[in-house]
Amino acid sequence: MTKLYANIYLAIYMNSSILSTKFLTDAQQELVLNTGLSLTHYDVLKTKQVFCKKSTKYDHVIITSQNAIETALKNRSFINKISCVGETTAATLRNYGFQPTQISNSALELAQQIITKFPDDHFTYFCSDQRRHELPALFLKEKIPLEEIIVYRSIALMKSFDRIFAAVTFYSPRGVHAFAKANPKNKPLNAVCIGETTASTAKKYYQKVVVANKQTVENTLITAIKAIRND
């Protein structure tokens, strides 16, 4: 194959490929593959649950990740209220019989809203060992007690790729860091992020960052498809 044809092939292949840094369901895979684009997907972060048991009640539990839902289920009878980030997490909680008290688009927004609406509640944050600082920092600033319980740990999978993707979808700031560290020279044409917090991290590494208008995996994939089509 001549260099010219090799470059043409690379351009066609590169411009039709999406990498998801989250392992996708069959339906989510079909969402991409039905458009004619190629897809690679894997979990850039592996999650390990941490044993958590408490005999007293939780007044108001805060969840900013679906990874904390398992702990909520195990402590269902001890939880009075539960608030979360993202409609997907809220839908999952509802499926398990919870009725989220407050649903917000980001951890900071959630903290602002529940502090204002429920100033007399006792808050417990089910989080990871790598949780971001915005939510706890606001509680500290407002001098409102916040109990933090580490309920899961995440381990980065340092997987490198020898090709550039038209779009890479990211679902957490730590996922961005992990991919960028494993692929320092691999710059996707579009870094597509599930939310603004993840996007703020992606902007440290990539020139073109696109944010999904809804914080769901499906909408992030649709945003990636549109970004490729517009390039």
Secondary structure by P-SEA (a helix, b strand, c coil): ccaaaaaaaaaaaaacbbbbcccccaaaaaaaccccccccccccbbbbbcbbbbcccccbbbbccccaaaaaaaacccccbbbbccaaaaaaaaaaccccccccccaaaaaaaaaaacccbbbbbbcccccccaaaaaaaaacbbbbbbbcbbbbbccccccccccbbbbccaaaaaaaaaacccccccccccccaaaaaaaaacccbbbbbccccaaaaaaaaaaaaaac
